[in-house]
């Protein structure tokens, strides 16, 4: 997995996914219709980048975007939403690949792989709107590669 990072200030944060693919599913001899949930979460990947004020500030190729969308939806649906930080506990990567933490002035996005980098704080409402937009983008990308996105809970 290749990573890049460029930091600068700004207010708006955006998650962008491109180049959806099924990664290892064909090698596993599975079709999306017969794959168990954990395979769908791991094998549906895309290039993920985080943007702030129109500039890419973090990126990861072949990122498990379905898994991220799944866990973000569960986080937003939980009683902890808006009160506890989020840390992606991925089945295929180190814990904290994506982190969302509460700070004075809002919520910041970062990664364990770039411990000194955080986006500028955004309000809870802005963060939730962006997570919902990311969810729509992942659902569209998943559907475009012929997989029913119903396995991802609604945020």
Secondary structure, DSSP 8 states (H G I E B T S, - for coil): --EEE-----S-EEEEEEEEE-TTHHHHT--TTT--HHHHHHH-EEEEEEEETTEEEEEEEEE-HHHHHHHHHHHHHSTTTTTS-EE---SSS-TTSSEEEEETTEEEEEETTEEEEE---B-HHHHHHHHHHHHHHHHHHHHHTT--GGGS---
